[in-house]
Amino acid sequence: MPGDYEIYDLGDVRFQSGATIRGCKLAYKTFGKLNAAKDNVVVYPTWYSGQHQDNEWLVGKGMALDPDKYFIIIPNMFGNGLSSSPSNTPEPYNGPRFPNVTAYDNVRAQHRLVTEKFGIKKIKLVIGWSMGALQTFHWGALYPDMIEYILPFCGSAKCSRHNYVFLEGVKAALQADAAWDNGWYKEKPAKGLRAVGRVYAGWGLSQAFYRHELDLKVLGYSSLEDFLVAFWEGFFLPKDANNLLTMLWTWQHGDISNNEIYKGDYKKALAAIKPKAYVMPGRTDLYFPPEDSENEVANMPDAKLIPIESIWGHFAGGPGTNPEDVKFLDGKIKELLAG
């Protein structure tokens, strides 16, 4: 829903890239009420191309993220079109001139929102899917003493080499459209956006998903081609190309150790994550296979690996597509919050 969110004005923000966005904006939505002790807080960052409303499937009465119990903050990632992004930043940092922004930049801004706007000192849970998981890991490494629990699902603490290569395909598909014009497009590069959808279609869902024809039998599309056009092309066509490329760069350069605290020492950054963690990869996720999560958990002091046994690939974790996976995930969040 347009306009169902608030804006926190961060003032002048210097990103890790060295660029400064003046009048930098962080869009967010909250659910529930902050209690008197200010300790019923859940932070739930957004994912690649997603906005706050795309996270709402995991929030609801009777669910683990129950607004009657928790004060849930959904901050929008830089580049997603609501927080400061290529599409909404005034000249000279508009469009393709928008600076490279890291997950570290995002989480530092979110921390300012939580502490400055709401006066929060303790967070019950940080949780996120996909790039939201990347931000969740960053929260755990950057503010370990502030957080009780973290639950990153279908995501990683650092972009793997294989994941980086997949994203190069997405980027190349978009930039091959002549209408893209190095980011100075007058009309949206529709061919490129459709091509991005086609590239994504082979990665977002598993081989078994297609083998069992879940696109037809469960999601109700009339043919494989109908699924590719109506779902995948339809998913990316409304999105801004420069915004997608900004978030793609953030994803490719995701690394919880790439900052002045850990100075590239990845294992040290993982070892610093004190909050009790459930790390939940999708068993058939082609972006973030369980093997990568095993490595993360092995280097974290209080983490448990809980794979989502699903053939829905990356979509086992969202955005609320398969009810069985949602039920399993919700149950594990309840378990973690129960201590």
Phi and psi in degrees as a GROMACS rama.xvg file:
@    title "Ramachandran Plot"
@    xaxis  label "Phi"
@    yaxis  label "Psi"
@TYPE xy
-63.9235  137.875  PRO-2
81.6191  5.27211  GLY-3
-93.9795  29.266  ASP-4
-139.256  169.511  TYR-5
-116.515  163.572  GLU-6
-117.804  130.073  ILE-7
-105.283  122.059  TYR-8
-84.2368  113  ASP-9
-86.0492  -6.03702  LEU-10
74.44  -145.71  GLY-11
-85.6512  120.285  ASP-12
-117.448  123.28  VAL-13
-91.9924  121.462  ARG-14
-83.8874  166.301  PHE-15
-58.469  -27.5092  GLN-16
-68.7784  -14.7449  SER-17
101.381  -13.1004  GLY-18
-79.9524  151.318  ALA-19
-118.161  124.219  THR-20
-94.3696  117.094  ILE-21
-83.0821  136.65  ARG-22
64.1767  43.4576  GLY-23
-68.4573  137.454  CYS-24
-117.173  136.494  LYS-25
-119.035  114.433  LEU-26
-88.2188  141.751  ALA-27
-154.105  159.758  TYR-28
-132.663  143.756  LYS-29
-119.48  154.491  THR-30
-129.948  143.728  PHE-31
78.3478  -170.698  GLY-32
-123.87  142.647  LYS-33
-73.7398  125.504  LEU-34
-76.5132  173.357  ASN-35
-61.9336  -36.3827  ALA-36
-79.1606  -9.99287  ALA-37
56.225  39.8462  LYS-38
-125.001  16.0768  ASP-39
-106.898  39.5146  ASN-40
-97.0356  133.113  VAL-41
-121.169  128.95  VAL-42
-109.292  128.412  VAL-43
-136.117  80.6821  TYR-44
-66.6064  159.769  PRO-45
-84.2886  177.139  THR-46
-122.794  -179.267  TRP-47
-55.2043  116.794  TYR-48
75.3511  -11.1547  SER-49
-80.6016  157.466  GLY-50
-122.393  174.702  GLN-51
-52.2695  -39.2229  HIS-52
-64.3032  -22.7376  GLN-53
-77.3706  -6.8236  ASP-54
-97.1134  -9.96453  ASN-55
-70.8662  -13.4129  GLU-56
-62.5271  -21.0718  TRP-57
-98.2124  2.15236  LEU-58
-112.165  131.265  VAL-59
172.426  159.325  GLY-60
-58.7035  129.899  LYS-61
85.0709  -12.9104  GLY-62
-86.9305  171.332  MET-63
-58.0674  -45.4295  ALA-64
-89.5894  74.982  LEU-65
-94.5374  117.996  ASP-66
-62.2588  -17.9023  PRO-67
-72.965  -20.4437  ASP-68
-108.609  -35.4156  LYS-69
-121.365  152.216  TYR-70
-97.7244  106.128  PHE-71
-103.566  123.695  ILE-72
-110.726  121.354  ILE-73
-109.192  100.421  ILE-74
-86.5637  137.484  PRO-75
-85.1197  135.079  ASN-76
-66.4527  145.566  MET-77
-58.0055  136.156  PHE-78
95.2481  -3.38735  GLY-79
-92.4999  7.66401  ASN-80
95.7116  -14.5961  GLY-81
-108.826  -54.8388  LEU-82
-69.7235  171.515  SER-83
-49.348  128.885  SER-84
-150.731  164.841  SER-85
-55.1287  -34.9777  PRO-86
-78.2985  -16.6664  SER-87
-127.926  5.47215  ASN-88
-92.9793  130.721  THR-89
-67.8688  161.631  PRO-90
-55.3969  148.113  GLU-91
-91.9115  -2.69522  PRO-92
-94.0352  27.2517  TYR-93
-84.3832  165.575  ASN-94
52.4243  -134.062  GLY-95
-70.065  -7.43549  PRO-96
-84.7587  -5.40618  ARG-97
-61.0047  135.805  PHE-98
-71.2507  157.501  PRO-99
-63.4141  134.751  ASN-100
-129.684  137.001  VAL-101
-101.54  166.769  THR-102
-62.2872  -33.822  ALA-103
-59.4066  -45.714  TYR-104
-58.2265  -43.1155  ASP-105
-61.9019  -48.4417  ASN-106
-71.0041  -34.7195  VAL-107
-61.7737  -40.9095  ARG-108
-66.8813  -41.0009  ALA-109
-64.1289  -38.0087  GLN-110
-62.4075  -38.1899  HIS-111
-63.4745  -43.3225  ARG-112
-57.3198  -49.6639  LEU-113
-63.0722  -43.3802  VAL-114
-86.3464  -43.4218  THR-115
-77.7499  -46.588  GLU-116
-74.8541  -43.0493  LYS-117
-109.367  -8.54277  PHE-118
66.5128  29.3765  GLY-119
-84.9693  133.791  ILE-120
-112.408  -20.9085  LYS-121
-128.669  135.982  LYS-122
-117.49  129.035  ILE-123
-69.8938  -48.2694  LYS-124
-148.464  136.761  LEU-125
-114.665  130.643  VAL-126
-141.369  147.064  ILE-127
-170.458  151.898  GLY-128
-102.308  140.17  TRP-129
60.8418  -118.628  SER-130
-66.7656  -21.3171  MET-131
-66.5279  -33.2488  GLY-132
-67.4262  -40.3587  ALA-133
-56.5858  -44.6996  LEU-134
-68.308  -34.4124  GLN-135
-61.7089  -45.872  THR-136
-59.8267  -40.4507  PHE-137
-61.7624  -44.3918  HIS-138
-55.2955  -46.6519  TRP-139
-62.488  -37.9896  GLY-140
-81.0135  -34.0081  ALA-141
-85.07  -31.963  LEU-142
-132.898  56.3926  TYR-143
-63.46  -30.2088  PRO-144
-82.6105  -8.56248  ASP-145
-93.2526  -18.9949  MET-146
-116.479  138.283  ILE-147
-86.4539  -46.4269  GLU-148
-136.956  149.057  TYR-149
-129.776  147.773  ILE-150
-140.289  87.2931  LEU-151
-83.3171  129.064  PRO-152
-126.622  136.929  PHE-153
51.966  53.3571  CYS-154
-161.989  -177.273  GLY-155
-142.602  163.162  SER-156
-83.6282  -14.1077  ALA-157
-153.619  135.542  LYS-158
-66.4527  122.13  CYS-159
-73.759  163.527  SER-160
-63.1227  -40.3296  ARG-161
-64.2942  -42.8207  HIS-162
-62.5255  -40.1673  ASN-163
-59.2939  -42.4468  TYR-164
-65.8129  -42.9917  VAL-165
-54.9927  -44.8449  PHE-166
-68.4013  -27.6459  LEU-167
-62.2009  -35.662  GLU-168
-65.9587  -42.0885  GLY-169
-60.6801  -48.0657  VAL-170
-62.2246  -44.9794  LYS-171
-63.4038  -38.8501  ALA-172
-62.054  -42.0407  ALA-173
-70.5493  -44.3474  LEU-174
-76.8588  -12.7502  GLN-175
-74.5202  -16.653  ALA-176
-73.2192  120.557  ASP-177
-56.7545  -29.953  ALA-178
-66.6631  -18.2521  ALA-179
-62.3079  -39.2985  TRP-180
51.9178  48.59  ASP-181
55.1779  28.0881  ASN-182
93.0868  -5.00058  GLY-183
-100.04  34.7433  TRP-184
-64.0869  142.438  TYR-185
-89.1999  -37.4911  LYS-186
-120.836  155.621  GLU-187
-62.5726  140.573  LYS-188
-76.0116  78.8455  PRO-189
-62.5032  -39.1266  ALA-190
-62.2348  -41.5859  LYS-191
-65.2194  -41.8435  GLY-192
-65.6378  -39.6472  LEU-193
-64.0215  -40.2925  ARG-194
-63.6737  -38.4222  ALA-195
-58.8385  -43.7311  VAL-196
-58.7274  -41.1705  GLY-197
-67.6729  -39.5852  ARG-198
-63.1481  -46.3202  VAL-199
-61.3263  -34.3056  TYR-200
-58.0332  -32.2456  ALA-201
-82.5101  -8.44833  GLY-202
-114.464  -35.1778  TRP-203
-68.8807  -25.5223  GLY-204
-127.046  154.103  LEU-205
-82.3597  169.713  SER-206
-59.5518  -40.7088  GLN-207
-65.6298  -34.2141  ALA-208
-55.8969  -47.5918  PHE-209
-73.5395  -36.5668  TYR-210
-58.9838  -40.515  ARG-211
-87.8394  3.65714  HIS-212
55.2574  42.9285  GLU-213
-69.2773  -22.6992  LEU-214
-62.2008  -32.339  ASP-215
-92.2039  -50.047  LEU-216
-78.1049  -29.6646  LYS-217
-107.938  -48.0504  VAL-218
-83.7542  -16.1967  LEU-219
84.0938  18.4872  GLY-220
-76.8046  154.262  TYR-221
-85.4213  -16.4159  SER-222
-165.041  170.027  SER-223
-61.8132  -41.7536  LEU-224
-63.9437  -38.0329  GLU-225
-61.6544  -40.1603  ASP-226
-63.9928  -43.8018  PHE-227
-64.1328  -40.5288  LEU-228
-79.4675  -56.9823  VAL-229
-69.2572  -41.967  ALA-230
-86.0545  -60.7062  PHE-231
-75.4298  -49.7585  TRP-232
-64.0202  -40.4274  GLU-233
-63.01  -29.5047  GLY-234
-67.7458  -41.5206  PHE-235
-93.2776  -23.4373  PHE-236
-56.6452  -37.3447  LEU-237
-76.3207  -6.33941  PRO-238
-91.8065  152.429  LYS-239
-81.6407  130.84  ASP-240
-62.8386  -44.5667  ALA-241
-65.182  -35.8463  ASN-242
-61.1207  -45.2248  ASN-243
-60.219  -41.6408  LEU-244
-69.2787  -34.3841  LEU-245
-64.0635  -48.0738  THR-246
-68.259  -32.1985  MET-247
-63.4426  -41.0598  LEU-248
-63.1262  -41.8797  TRP-249
-57.9517  -44.907  THR-250
-63.1004  -50.9687  TRP-251
-60.6204  -30.7147  GLN-252
-102.036  17.2953  HIS-253
-63.9738  127.458  GLY-254
-169.261  111.804  ASP-255
-65.8328  -12.0344  ILE-256
-99.1347  -3.36422  SER-257
-84.3222  73.6296  ASN-258
-163.081  175.81  ASN-259
-70.8805  -15.9934  GLU-260
-78.7034  -46.6694  ILE-261
-106.085  -14.7312  TYR-262
49.508  41.6796  LYS-263
85.4663  0.625782  GLY-264
-85.733  92.0629  ASP-265
-63.1916  -44.4608  TYR-266
-66.1531  -35.4961  LYS-267
-64.5199  -40.3197  LYS-268
-64.818  -42.8454  ALA-269
-64.0404  -40.9027  LEU-270
-66.0056  -19.8615  ALA-271
-83.437  -8.82431  ALA-272
-77.6724  92.9283  ILE-273
-76.83  -33.4028  LYS-274
-57.1453  144.159  PRO-275
-60.8142  131.966  LYS-276
-126.484  137.115  ALA-277
-106.276  117.559  TYR-278
-104.078  117.906  VAL-279
-121.516  86.9102  MET-280
-79.013  158.087  PRO-281
-83.8696  132.871  GLY-282
-57.0626  -34.6575  ARG-283
-112.253  21.4323  THR-284
-70.4614  121.829  ASP-285
-81.3025  -19.8262  LEU-286
-83.2452  -47.3584  TYR-287
-126.183  74.5233  PHE-288
-66.3854  153.416  PRO-289
-55.2449  -27.6299  PRO-290
-60.0764  -37.8212  GLU-291
-66.606  -39.2241  ASP-292
-67.939  -34.5972  SER-293
-58.2857  -41.5909  GLU-294
-64.4814  -40.4699  ASN-295
-63.1858  -51.0331  GLU-296
-61.1338  -37.2471  VAL-297
-61.9258  -22.7286  ALA-298
-107.221  5.43129  ASN-299
-104.082  141.753  MET-300
-70.5711  -29.8712  PRO-301
-143.126  64.4316  ASP-302
-128.081  145.8  ALA-303
-124.039  133.533  LYS-304
-90.3731  120.787  LEU-305
-130.493  90.694  ILE-306
-65.7114  145.722  PRO-307
-88.9869  109.618  ILE-308
-79.7249  90.5494  GLU-309
-148.493  150.3  SER-310
-96.8591  12.0189  ILE-311
-85.6738  10.7422  TRP-312
59.5454  -137.202  GLY-313
-62.8527  -28.9219  HIS-314
-76.3599  0.478136  PHE-315
-61.7492  -26.2094  ALA-316
-96.0695  -3.19748  GLY-317
162.653  -177.378  GLY-318
-86.9627  78.0479  PRO-319
74.4756  25.3081  GLY-320
-75.0213  -43.5443  THR-321
-110.537  112.711  ASN-322
-54.3877  -36.7263  PRO-323
-64.5438  -41.5905  GLU-324
-67.3143  -38.9994  ASP-325
-61.0386  -43.4324  VAL-326
-63.0354  -43.4382  LYS-327
-63.2818  -47.7976  PHE-328
-61.4772  -47.2608  LEU-329
-58.9386  -40.1766  ASP-330
-63.4849  -39.294  GLY-331
-70.945  -34.2414  LYS-332
-64.8444  -42.9144  ILE-333
-59.8259  -43.6334  LYS-334
-60.6492  -45.3558  GLU-335
-64.9927  -44.9541  LEU-336
-65.9634  -24.3351  LEU-337
-78.0062  -7.06221  ALA-338
